[in-house]
Amino acid sequence: MSRSLFLKNADLVVTMDPGRRELRGASIHILGDQIAAIGPDASPPEQVDEVIDLAGHLVIPGLVNTHHHMFQSLTRAVPAAQDASLFGWLKTLYPIWARLTPEMVRVSTQTAMAELLLSGCTTSSDHLYLFPNGARLDDSIEGAREIGLRFHAARGSMSIGESEGGLPPDSLVEREADILRDSERLIDTFHDPAPRSMLRIVLAPCSPFSVSRELMRDSAVLARARGVGLHTHLAENADDVAYSLERFGRTPARYAEDLGWLGPDVWHAHCVELDEDGIARFGHSRTGVAHCPCSNMRLGSGIAPIVRMLAAGVSVGVGVDGSASNDSGDLLAELRQAMLLQRVRSGPGALTARQTLELGTLGGAKVLGRDDIGALAPGMAADLAVFDLNDLAFAGALHDPVAALMFCGPMRAAYTLVNGAVVVRQGRLTTVDQRALVARHNALATRLLNS
């Protein structure tokens, strides 16, 4: 029999349903992995396994993170890379990342996911694009299963090293036949296309400056034959655009289009330098964008034209990006930064608090190609985040706690539920020992940087 959970008396529930209802004094009945009912009824069903009283709390749909490199949580704030732009930052860190081990990938994945869960995130993609010393995407997947985050695991790749005009060192690139073979293995072994799936595989050649035209094209063909998504970096900064123009004779958007990398099953990270032609092509094709404001600021890449993208019909979600360029995995803080940065670019009315929250819920769900997360309604996945309105961050803002969630902070979730399971309870992780995880993570980070 499916486990039943009843959340009662929430001060406010933000549904993100088609009517964008915000329900006061509402309750949510969860049956198994999905929402069975939502509304003002404060009486639990006769048969229920647990009742949680959420008086004094705000409930929102679980947040969706559309871009991350979780292994990078091992190399935060590396001194030699603190003040570098994208290409210099990568060249500094590649030799360090070449020492990654399978355990480092698994543990860093859990550390990154712990941060996300504590910020109210319930679904995340992760772009793992290097596999030294026997590391595999399987290591990330194992970590995700243990901690309980809904996961889109992106099989990244690099195949063009320095000797052939690419950016990564030759020691970190793979043979393209091996990349495609492993991609098929991962789809066969792990990909679950069912509604409310906890694990989906994505094909994700790293970037135009680290893979060939052929690998980009072949990955797109394979992904569409097998019904999985596509993801890469695109137009991240001016150097990225200059590389595309010089090497391919195309803007990044036109290069992507030539290779089959536009469409509703594709999303690109960053797109800071996406021009008007590119925005129009993305909008027409319903291609998605993962906006990563903190990383773009940290590396001096610029401000992505998100408001113009939204106006053109581009699907936009938010991503924290890698923990060596953010250097945080707090998705709630990332949403706040996204809102403020667009106001710097386009004026104080550019993004409202509720529009920003929508980017982090429905927007992220759409970018990942999902219609079963991002909103709270019967039949949707039971993914939600709960915030304590008695927290110091809400003081003086209870007249509009939804706006406070975006404007104020810092905040941590009191409860986070994924697939109907309570994975954060009263601000603490329930699936892993946080202190032990951090201790092991720090030991591995020290070994990585000092070996």
Residue pairs with C-beta under 8 A, 6 or more apart in sequence:
2 31
2 32
2 33
3 31
3 32
3 49
3 420
4 29
4 30
4 31
4 32
4 45
4 47
4 48
4 49
4 50
5 29
5 30
5 48
5 49
5 50
5 51
5 52
5 382
5 417
5 420
5 422
6 27
6 28
6 29
6 30
6 44
6 45
6 48
6 50
6 51
6 52
7 27
7 28
7 29
7 30
7 51
7 52
7 54
7 59
7 386
8 27
8 42
8 44
8 51
8 52
8 53
8 54
9 25
9 27
9 42
9 53
9 54
9 55
10 23
10 25
10 26
10 27
10 28
10 54
10 55
10 57
10 58
10 59
10 386
11 24
11 25
11 54
11 55
11 56
11 57
11 58
11 389
11 401
12 22
12 23
12 24
12 26
12 58
12 59
12 401
12 402
13 22
13 23
13 26
13 28
13 38
13 58
13 59
13 60
13 376
14 22
14 58
14 59
14 60
14 61
14 357
14 376
14 402
15 21
15 22
15 23
15 38
15 61
15 375
15 376
15 377
16 60
16 61
16 357
16 358
16 361
16 362
16 374
16 375
16 376
17 375
17 376
17 377
20 354
22 402
23 38
23 39
23 40
24 40
25 40
25 42
26 38
26 39
26 40
26 59
27 38
27 39
27 40
27 41
27 42
27 44
28 35
28 37
28 38
28 59
28 376
28 384
29 35
29 36
29 37
29 38
29 44
29 45
29 48
30 36
30 382
30 417
30 420
31 420
32 382
32 420
33 196
33 381
33 382
33 419
33 420
34 196
34 378
34 379
34 380
34 381
34 382
34 420
35 376
35 377
35 378
35 379
35 380
35 381
35 382
36 378
37 378
38 376
38 377
38 378
44 51
52 415
52 422
54 386
54 415
56 388
56 389
56 390
57 386
57 387
57 388
57 389
57 414
57 415
58 386
58 387
58 389
58 401
58 402
58 405
59 376
59 384
59 385
59 386
59 387
60 120
60 357
60 361
60 376
60 384
60 385
60 387
60 402
60 405
61 361
61 362
61 373
61 374
61 375
61 376
61 383
61 384
61 385
62 120
62 121
62 122
62 123
62 150
62 361
62 373
62 383
62 384
62 385
62 416
62 417
62 418
63 119
63 120
63 121
63 122
63 123
63 331
63 332
63 335
63 360
63 361
63 364
63 385
64 121
64 122
64 123
64 124
64 317
64 360
64 361
64 363
64 364
64 365
64 367
64 368
64 373
64 374
65 116
65 121
65 123
65 124
65 125
65 318
65 319
65 320
65 331
65 364
66 125
66 267
66 269
66 288
66 290
66 317
66 318
66 319
66 364
66 367
66 368
67 125
67 127
67 231
67 269
67 290
67 292
67 319
67 320
67 321
68 112
68 116
68 124
68 125
68 126
68 127
68 319
68 320
68 321
68 322
68 323
68 329
69 126
69 127
69 128
69 129
69 321
69 322
69 323
69 324
70 108
70 109
70 111
70 112
70 113
70 126
70 128
70 140
70 322
70 323
70 329
71 97
71 100
71 104
71 105
71 108
71 109
71 128
71 322
72 93
72 108
72 322
72 323
72 324
72 325
73 108
73 111
73 112
73 115
73 323
73 324
73 329
73 441
74 100
74 104
74 108
74 441
74 444
74 445
74 448
75 81
75 93
75 96
75 97
75 323
75 324
75 445
75 448
75 449
76 323
76 324
76 327
77 327
78 92
78 93
78 96
78 324
78 449
80 92
81 88
81 89
81 92
81 93
81 324
84 92
84 299
85 237
85 239
85 299
85 300
85 301
86 236
86 237
86 239
86 240
86 299
86 301
87 167
87 239
89 299
89 324
89 325
90 167
90 168
91 167
93 324
94 168
94 169
94 172
95 169
96 448
96 449
97 130
97 132
97 172
98 130
98 132
98 169
98 171
98 172
99 132
99 133
99 448
99 451
100 130
100 132
100 133
100 135
100 448
101 133
101 134
101 135
101 444
102 133
102 134
102 135
102 136
102 139
103 139
103 444
104 135
104 444
104 448
105 128
105 135
105 136
105 139
105 140
105 143
106 139
106 140
106 142
106 143
107 143
107 437
107 440
107 441
107 444
108 441
108 444
109 126
109 139
109 140
109 143
109 144
110 143
110 144
110 146
110 147
110 432
110 437
110 441
111 437
111 438
111 441
112 126
112 323
112 329
113 124
113 143
113 144
113 147
113 149
114 147
114 429
114 432
114 434
114 437
115 328
115 329
115 330
116 124
116 149
116 320
116 329
116 330
116 331
117 147
117 148
117 149
117 413
117 416
117 418
117 423
117 424
117 429
118 330
118 412
118 413
118 416
118 424
118 427
118 429
119 329
119 330
119 331
119 332
119 333
119 411
119 412
119 413
120 331
120 332
120 385
120 387
120 413
120 416
121 149
121 331
121 332
121 385
121 416
122 149
122 150
122 373
122 383
122 384
122 385
122 416
122 417
122 418
123 149
123 150
123 151
123 152
123 364
123 365
123 368
123 370
123 373
123 383
123 418
124 149
124 150
124 151
124 152
125 151
125 152
125 153
125 154
125 202
125 231
125 290
125 319
125 368
126 140
126 151
126 152
126 153
126 154
127 154
127 156
127 204
127 206
127 231
127 269
128 137
128 140
128 153
128 154
128 155
128 156
129 156
129 157
129 158
129 204
129 205
129 206
129 210
130 156
130 158
130 168
130 172
131 137
131 174
132 171
132 172
136 182
137 153
137 155
137 182
137 186
138 186
138 190
140 151
140 153
141 151
141 153
141 190
141 199
144 151
144 153
144 199
145 198
145 199
146 431
146 432
147 423
147 429
147 431
147 432
148 418
148 419
148 421
148 423
148 431
149 418
149 423
150 197
150 198
150 199
150 373
150 381
150 383
150 418
150 419
151 198
151 199
151 200
152 200
152 201
152 202
152 229
152 368
153 186
153 190
153 199
153 200
153 201
153 202
154 201
154 202
154 203
154 204
154 231
155 179
155 182
155 183
155 186
155 201
155 202
155 203
155 204
156 204
156 205
156 206
157 174
157 176
157 179
157 204
157 205
157 206
157 211
157 215
157 219
158 166
158 168
158 172
158 173
158 174
158 205
158 206
158 210
158 211
159 166
159 173
159 174
159 175
159 176
159 179
159 205
159 210
159 211
159 212
159 215
160 166
160 168
160 173
160 209
160 210
160 211
160 212
161 168
161 169
161 170
161 171
161 172
161 173
162 168
162 169
162 170
163 170
165 247
166 173
166 209
166 210
166 211
167 207
167 209
167 210
168 210
173 210
176 212
176 214
176 215
176 218
179 205
179 215
180 215
180 218
180 219
180 222
183 201
183 203
183 219
183 222
184 222
184 226
186 201
187 201
187 226
187 228
190 199
190 201
191 199
191 200
191 201
191 226
191 228
192 198
192 199
192 200
193 200
193 227
195 372
196 372
196 373
196 381
196 419
198 419
200 228
200 229
201 228
202 223
202 228
202 229
202 230
202 231
203 219
203 220
203 222
203 223
203 228
203 229
203 230
203 231
204 230
204 231
204 232
205 211
205 215
205 216
205 219
205 232
206 232
206 233
207 232
207 233
207 234
207 236
207 240
208 216
208 232
208 233
208 234
208 240
208 243
208 244
208 247
208 248
208 252
208 255
209 240
209 243
209 247
213 248
213 259
216 232
216 259
216 260
216 261
217 259
217 260
219 230
220 230
220 259
220 260
220 261
221 260
223 229
223 230
223 265
224 260
224 265
229 265
229 266
229 267
229 368
229 369
230 261
230 265
230 266
230 267
231 266
231 267
231 268
231 269
231 290
232 261
232 268
232 269
233 240
233 268
233 269
233 270
234 240
234 252
234 253
234 256
234 268
234 269
234 270
234 271
234 274
235 241
235 244
235 251
235 252
235 253
235 268
235 270
235 271
235 272
235 273
235 274
235 278
236 269
236 270
236 271
236 272
236 273
236 296
236 301
237 270
237 272
237 273
237 299
237 300
237 301
237 302
238 273
238 302
240 252
240 273
241 251
241 252
241 273
244 250
244 251
244 252
244 255
245 251
248 255
250 258
251 275
251 277
251 278
252 273
252 274
252 278
253 262
253 274
253 275
253 277
253 278
253 281
253 282
254 277
254 278
254 281
256 262
256 266
256 268
257 281
257 285
261 268
262 281
262 282
262 285
262 287
263 285
263 286
263 287
264 285
264 286
264 287
264 288
264 315
264 369
265 369
266 287
266 288
267 287
267 288
267 289
267 290
267 315
267 317
267 367
267 368
268 287
268 288
268 289
268 290
269 289
269 290
269 292
269 319
269 321
270 289
270 290
270 291
270 292
270 295
270 296
270 301
270 304
271 278
271 282
271 289
271 291
271 304
271 309
272 296
272 301
272 302
272 303
272 304
273 302
274 282
274 289
274 304
274 305
274 309
276 308
279 305
279 308
279 309
279 312
279 314
280 312
281 287
282 289
282 309
282 312
282 314
283 309
283 312
283 313
283 314
284 313
286 313
286 314
286 315
287 314
287 315
288 314
288 315
288 316
288 317
288 366
288 367
288 368
289 304
289 306
289 309
289 314
289 315
289 316
289 317
289 367
290 317
290 318
290 319
290 367
291 304
291 306
291 316
291 317
291 318
291 319
291 338
291 359
292 318
292 319
292 320
292 321
292 326
292 334
293 303
293 304
293 318
293 334
293 337
293 338
293 341
294 320
294 321
294 326
294 328
294 333
294 334
294 337
295 301
295 320
295 321
295 322
295 325
295 326
296 302
296 303
296 304
297 303
297 337
297 341
298 325
298 326
298 327
299 325
303 341
303 342
303 344
303 345
305 345
306 316
306 338
306 342
306 351
307 342
307 345
307 346
307 350
307 351
309 316
310 316
315 363
315 366
315 367
316 359
316 363
316 367
317 359
317 360
317 363
317 364
317 365
317 366
317 367
317 368
318 331
318 334
318 335
318 338
318 359
318 360
318 363
318 364
319 334
320 326
320 328
320 329
320 330
320 331
320 334
323 329
326 334
328 334
330 410
331 360
332 360
332 405
332 409
332 410
332 411
333 409
333 410
335 356
335 357
335 359
335 360
335 406
336 356
336 406
336 407
336 409
338 351
338 356
338 359
339 351
339 352
339 353
339 356
339 406
342 350
342 351
343 349
343 350
343 351
351 359
353 400
353 402
353 403
353 405
353 406
353 407
354 402
354 403
356 406
357 402
357 405
357 406
361 374
361 375
362 374
362 375
363 374
364 374
365 371
365 372
365 373
365 374
365 375
366 374
372 380
372 381
373 380
373 381
373 383
376 384
381 419
382 417
382 418
382 419
382 420
383 417
383 418
383 419
384 415
384 416
384 417
385 413
385 415
385 416
385 417
386 413
386 414
386 415
386 416
386 417
387 394
387 401
387 405
387 411
387 413
387 414
388 394
388 414
389 398
389 401
391 411
393 404
393 408
393 409
393 410
393 411
394 401
394 404
394 408
394 411
397 403
397 404
397 407
397 408
398 404
405 411
412 427
413 424
413 427
414 424
414 426
414 427
415 422
415 424
415 425
415 426
416 422
416 423
416 424
417 423
422 430
423 429
423 430
423 431
424 430
428 434
